[in-house]
């Protein structure tokens, strides 16, 4: 796996922007997983988007991911997986799963905007909770959910998926437990989505 799109050391630190200049001719457009990973959604082709909020490439690709997600057929289960390669990223995982639990993932674009355009620090619990309250969410409900067993269980599962899929960089898209693709491999953000879409269609056709 390529790690140029993501720093495993500090959130937001990018190791190699030059990776985006790669063309498909320079590297395979996807990696094959061995062994194949089991799906959490039996009977469907599972698509996992591994991301983290302070990653500038995840911020750039997110609108394209959302547009693509809306086109996926019923035979596909799409899930976002927030990653944490160090302890400093843990609260951002909890942020995602708290919004999911409260059925407020409509605020996902606002999280990216707050971090990348408004330069707010949403890496730690206090800043996250203050931001959530400013969005009109009940502070106590958000805090209780943020610290809940259910959210922690999903964080643990996200860590397991990150490890079992050998994810070393973001954004990474996994398809059907068999393939991984990323902008580092395809050369562009849209190229990664197009490759993932092609792989989805191949698996649906089997």
WOBEL-V197063 format. One record per residue. N is the residue number from 1. RES is the residue in one small letter. PSI is psi in radians with two decimals (NA if undefined). NEAR is the number of other ideal C-beta (glycine too) atoms within 10 Angstrom. D_FIRST is the distance of its C-alpha to the first C-alpha in Angstrom with 2 decimals. Layout:
N/RES/PSI/NEAR/D_FIRST ; N/RES/PSI/NEAR/D_FIRST
//
This chain:
1/x/2.57/13/0.00 ; 2/x/2.51/19/3.77 ; 3/x/0.16/16/6.43 ; 4/x/-0.41/19/9.32 ; 5/x/0.04/26/10.59 ; 6/x/2.43/31/11.39 ; 7/x/2.24/19/13.29 ; 8/x/0.03/13/13.21 ; 9/x/-0.96/10/16.72 ; 10/x/2.35/13/18.93 ; 11/x/2.33/19/18.89 ; 12/x/-0.18/14/19.22 ; 13/x/2.10/12/18.14 ; 14/x/2.26/15/15.64 ; 15/x/-0.62/15/14.10 ; 16/x/1.59/16/13.83 ; 17/x/-0.33/11/15.59 ; 18/x/-0.31/9/15.55 ; 19/x/-0.51/21/12.15 ; 20/x/-0.23/17/14.33 ; 21/x/-0.09/10/16.41 ; 22/x/2.59/19/13.95 ; 23/x/2.79/12/15.47 ; 24/x/-0.41/14/14.44 ; 25/x/-0.39/7/16.19 ; 26/x/-0.34/9/13.84 ; 27/x/2.73/15/10.71 ; 28/x/2.52/11/10.63 ; 29/x/-0.13/20/11.21 ; 30/x/2.81/22/9.30 ; 31/x/2.63/19/7.45 ; 32/x/2.28/9/10.19 ; 33/x/2.39/17/10.62 ; 34/x/1.95/8/12.96 ; 35/x/2.87/8/15.24 ; 36/x/2.40/11/15.86 ; 37/x/2.42/17/16.30 ; 38/x/2.66/9/19.89 ; 39/x/2.52/14/20.98 ; 40/x/-0.07/13/22.99 ; 41/x/1.37/12/24.93 ; 42/x/2.46/8/26.42 ; 43/x/-0.04/8/27.61 ; 44/x/2.71/18/25.31 ; 45/x/2.05/23/21.94 ; 46/x/2.22/22/19.96 ; 47/x/2.17/25/17.78 ; 48/x/2.24/25/15.96 ; 49/x/1.89/23/15.23 ; 50/x/2.20/26/13.36 ; 51/x/2.95/25/15.02 ; 52/x/2.64/22/17.20 ; 53/x/-0.66/24/20.47 ; 54/x/0.00/20/20.42 ; 55/x/2.10/27/17.25 ; 56/x/-0.53/16/18.88 ; 57/x/-0.60/24/16.34 ; 58/x/-0.67/25/16.89 ; 59/x/-0.74/20/20.54 ; 60/x/-0.66/15/20.44 ; 61/x/-0.32/25/18.79 ; 62/x/-0.78/22/20.84 ; 63/x/-0.60/12/23.99 ; 64/x/-0.67/16/22.23 ; 65/x/-0.79/21/20.58 ; 66/x/-0.72/13/24.05 ; 67/x/-0.75/11/25.74 ; 68/x/-0.74/21/23.48 ; 69/x/-0.67/15/23.82 ; 70/x/-0.27/8/27.58 ; 71/x/-0.12/8/27.43 ; 72/x/2.42/17/25.68 ; 73/x/3.02/10/28.21 ; 74/x/-0.42/6/29.63 ; 75/x/0.12/11/27.54 ; 76/x/2.35/20/24.39 ; 77/x/2.04/16/23.72 ; 78/x/2.32/18/21.68 ; 79/x/2.41/16/20.64 ; 80/x/2.45/21/19.18 ; 81/x/1.83/23/17.42 ; 82/x/2.31/25/17.86 ; 83/x/2.78/26/15.54 ; 84/x/1.90/18/16.82 ; 85/x/-0.07/20/14.99 ; 86/x/2.92/11/18.50 ; 87/x/-0.48/7/22.06 ; 88/x/-0.22/14/22.86 ; 89/x/-0.07/19/20.83 ; 90/x/-0.76/17/22.61 ; 91/x/-0.48/20/25.53 ; 92/x/-0.54/22/23.51 ; 93/x/-0.78/23/22.14 ; 94/x/-0.58/21/25.80 ; 95/x/-0.85/26/26.81 ; 96/x/-0.87/22/24.83 ; 97/x/-0.43/22/26.17 ; 98/x/-0.78/26/29.63 ; 99/x/-0.68/22/29.78 ; 100/x/-0.80/18/28.72 ; 101/x/-0.57/17/31.41 ; 102/x/0.09/16/33.99 ; 103/x/0.76/7/33.13 ; 104/x/0.63/16/32.48 ; 105/x/-0.10/13/29.04 ; 106/x/-0.29/8/31.05 ; 107/x/0.00/18/30.66 ; 108/x/-0.84/17/26.89 ; 109/x/-0.58/13/27.47 ; 110/x/-0.57/15/29.97 ; 111/x/-0.86/23/27.50 ; 112/x/-0.72/21/25.20 ; 113/x/-0.76/13/28.39 ; 114/x/-0.70/20/29.77 ; 115/x/-0.85/22/26.79 ; 116/x/-0.40/18/25.94 ; 117/x/-0.68/9/29.44 ; 118/x/-0.14/10/31.85 ; 119/x/0.70/7/29.90 ; 120/x/2.57/16/30.77 ; 121/x/1.80/13/29.27 ; 122/x/0.60/23/28.00 ; 123/x/-0.28/19/25.93 ; 124/x/2.77/12/28.75 ; 125/x/-0.80/15/31.05 ; 126/x/-0.85/10/34.19 ; 127/x/-0.66/15/32.84 ; 128/x/-0.81/24/31.19 ; 129/x/-0.71/21/34.46 ; 130/x/-0.74/13/36.55 ; 131/x/-0.77/21/34.46 ; 132/x/-0.75/25/34.71 ; 133/x/-0.64/14/38.45 ; 134/x/-0.35/12/38.74 ; 135/x/0.01/13/37.27 ; 136/x/0.07/8/40.16 ; 137/x/2.51/19/38.53 ; 138/x/2.16/12/40.82 ; 139/x/-0.78/12/39.85 ; 140/x/-0.74/10/40.87 ; 141/x/-0.76/13/39.28 ; 142/x/-0.79/22/35.96 ; 143/x/-0.79/17/36.18 ; 144/x/-0.72/12/37.13 ; 145/x/-0.73/20/34.31 ; 146/x/-0.65/21/31.79 ; 147/x/0.19/13/32.98 ; 148/x/2.79/15/33.43 ; 149/x/-0.64/7/32.30 ; 150/x/-0.76/12/30.90 ; 151/x/-0.73/20/28.52 ; 152/x/-0.65/15/27.49 ; 153/x/-0.71/11/26.86 ; 154/x/-0.62/20/24.47 ; 155/x/-0.76/18/22.65 ; 156/x/-0.72/11/22.33 ; 157/x/-0.68/13/21.00 ; 158/x/-0.70/21/18.37 ; 159/x/-0.70/17/17.25 ; 160/x/-0.75/11/17.26 ; 161/x/-0.75/18/15.17 ; 162/x/-0.71/21/12.51 ; 163/x/-0.82/10/12.49 ; 164/x/-0.49/14/12.99 ; 165/x/0.02/20/10.26 ; 166/x/0.74/14/7.72 ; 167/x/2.11/23/7.34 ; 168/x/-0.04/19/6.53 ; 169/x/2.75/26/7.73 ; 170/x/2.64/26/10.61 ; 171/x/2.50/29/11.86 ; 172/x/2.40/30/9.79 ; 173/x/2.16/28/12.03 ; 174/x/2.45/28/12.25 ; 175/x/2.11/24/15.06 ; 176/x/0.37/22/17.40 ; 177/x/0.13/18/15.32 ; 178/x/-0.53/19/13.93 ; 179/x/2.62/22/11.44 ; 180/x/2.35/24/8.75 ; 181/x/2.83/25/9.21 ; 182/x/2.86/31/9.42 ; 183/x/-0.48/27/11.71 ; 184/x/-0.48/24/9.30 ; 185/x/-0.54/24/9.04 ; 186/x/-0.34/24/12.70 ; 187/x/-0.39/19/14.35 ; 188/x/2.87/16/16.30 ; 189/x/-0.87/20/16.56 ; 190/x/-0.57/14/18.91 ; 191/x/-0.66/19/16.86 ; 192/x/-0.72/27/14.12 ; 193/x/-0.73/22/17.10 ; 194/x/-0.70/16/18.76 ; 195/x/-0.75/22/15.95 ; 196/x/-0.71/27/15.79 ; 197/x/-0.70/18/19.57 ; 198/x/-0.74/14/19.69 ; 199/x/-0.67/22/17.68 ; 200/x/-0.83/23/20.02 ; 201/x/-0.66/13/22.98 ; 202/x/-0.76/14/21.98 ; 203/x/-0.62/18/21.83 ; 204/x/-0.50/14/25.02 ; 205/x/-0.21/6/26.75 ; 206/x/NA/6/26.34
//
